[in-house]
Amino acid sequence: MIDLSALADAFGLLSSSWQPWLVVVPGLVIGLVFGCIPGLQTSMAMAIFLPATLSMDFLTAMLFLTAVFTGGQFGGGVSAILMNIPGTSSAVATTFDGFPMARQGRHNEALGVALMASTVGTVFGYVILLILIKPLSTAVLKLGPTEMFVVILWGLTLIAALKGSNMVRGLLSGVMGLLIGTLGMSPNGVLRGTMGSPYLIDGVPVIPAMIGMFAASELFGLVGKSYLVEAGTTVRGVSLARIAHGLRLALESPATLIRGGLIGTLIGAIPGVGSSVSNLVSYSETRRTSREPDSFGKGNPQGVAASESANSSSEGGSMVSLFALGIPGGGGTAVLLAAFTMHNITGGPRFLRDHADVVYAVILANLAQGALLLIVGLILIQFLAAIVKVPLRYLIPMVFVMATFGAFGLTGNLAGPMTVLAFAILGWAMRRYDYSIPAAVIGLLLGSMAEGELLRSIQISGGRFEYLLDRPITLVLLVLLVLSLWLPRVVGKIRARSLGPAPE
Amino acid sequence: MSDTHLRSRLDWGHLSLVLFFAGVTIAYLADAWTASSSLRNLVLLVPVSALSLVLCALVIVDLFRRAANAPDAPAEAAEAEATGEASTPLIERYRPAVLMALFALYILTLPWLGFDVGSAAFVAAALVLDGERRLWLIALVSIVFALATTMLFHWLLPYPMPTLVL
């Protein structure tokens, strides 16, 4: 499974010079800061610092960029926990329990859990990549659009899981999100619903819309409140002891970390889906299999661990298609692919065969980065968590302004800030009448993806349903999807029957 | 049940939101249909739009049913009670709306005020709205923060950013 001679060469590459290692810590810091600032994406940090890698050799460049990647995956969780803003789209599920924990004054524990889960997730993803890169590279080739569509459907079933307190309204928010997510140029080149605006040709800018719905709409309601952390003044500070407690707390639920790691690596390996879906699937699976599903969304550390382990491990997964197929799985790997081109390297099976030592060196270096993240994260957490010490009165306008700048940075024009404004007002109205914001955001994220894969499925099958019978992986995925929806009910019923009537 | 009673108890805000959803769905579907009525263009849109309209109808029916079955207490008081706003002073209730208006003003005036002046003005106004009265602090926080953020993003972003002073 592992090419041992290439692995030995990889060790040689990494130990022959200390120079590649110099860029790892700065990379992690850049990733952490960018991930943490709402609106700035990890992939954007990688893109901005991509020209800086021109003077580096290929391995050093990969080490630097993957360090930014690794730092960013955790950085996104920091603002998700402290401000209820997913710093990156892969930290959406971290807000579900991370922010409630912060509001209960348990932000230190939440950050500790997130840091440990990110570290474990990163290491987990790369260990799996190390073992499976060769076999996986052949398997990924077999995934077609029908399989992808089922995976996205799986993500969409979250709408039902996150429906909030009213099912009809929850579904309606999800459906509206899905419709808005398909605005603009359709996968087969038809322009729809743009109202003549050139800004909408590429669809609604998803991240600004998410910032508006998740963050800004919430901030409108927070005005007049004193502190982000509502508990007593003694808990507002950063406490290393409590962060350490959070680190241990994450390790107490190894099943959650392993499940998150597996889901993250698997979904991360599928091009186009990646970490923005894996954290949601992992969260919902953890909640579904939990003995106390009702405690999720109210500050359950397992929710944070599930999301962070999955988004961090998907980095390792996304490297599969990059290395094996030369296909980027998402924004981050797209930048890595650009770095390949900058260094005159073409990804794909041939690259894997000819330069297995470089691939293994990148994997080994990332395992070390996982451990370094723990140290750099612990040092920087104090600085990052200082945000919660700022009285809310100062924080609210600052976050609005940062979100506006970030949205401008993402779109490069005023369409970003306008999107934040429109979705902030819509989100505020939806919150007021008990419509689930997460359901709408998931619909928005997956809308165009679902349509693209559905179309490709129809094209490839010629519209025949029998085609599915020839796709065993699709069928297995479909069965898993149905099981994941129905099994908890059946198990719940059996459990309730064996335990007698549950107390209300 | 007379029409006036029903009208006074109906949650008009919620009804407007659902009608907005239904309107967006119909307008989008009509636009997509005009653009191309091929199966490939509509394969996802038609089923999802139909589901959206059914859900909108369900919510509207529910709203009318609730209004018809509501107790005699005035709808406004019931709503205020439900949202926990009964005891809050008037200014507290309207703060979110004022902040929303300020934010809208900030975004819409960005092309003229630029990110530097616009952000400073927005931060200052939001601080005043949230009860801050120390002028020196308002000036310090708004100007320092707006300048620092504008300069940071100016350095980070590869494209020009509208500014007035910087």
Interface residues (C-beta under 8 A of the other chain):
Chain A: L40 I48 V168 R169 L171 L172 V175 M176 L178 L179 I180 T182 L183 S186 N188 V190 L191 R192 G193 M195 A216 L219 F220 G221 V223 G224 L392 R393 Y394 I396 P397 M398 F400 V401 M402 T404 F405 F408 G409 G412 L414 P417 M418 V420 L421 A424 I425 W428 A429 M430 R432 Y433 Y435 A450 E451 L454 L455 I458
Chain B: D11 G13 H14 L17 V18 F21 V24 T25 A27 Y28 D31 A32 A35 S36 S38 L39 R40 N41 V43 L44 L45 V48 S49 L51 S52 L55 C56 L58 V59 D62 T83 E92 R95 P96 L99 M100 F103 A104 Y106 I107 L108 L110 P111 F115 S119 F122 V123 A126 L127 L129 D130 G131 E132 V141 S142 F145 A146 T149 T150 F153 L156 L157 P158 Y159 M161 P162
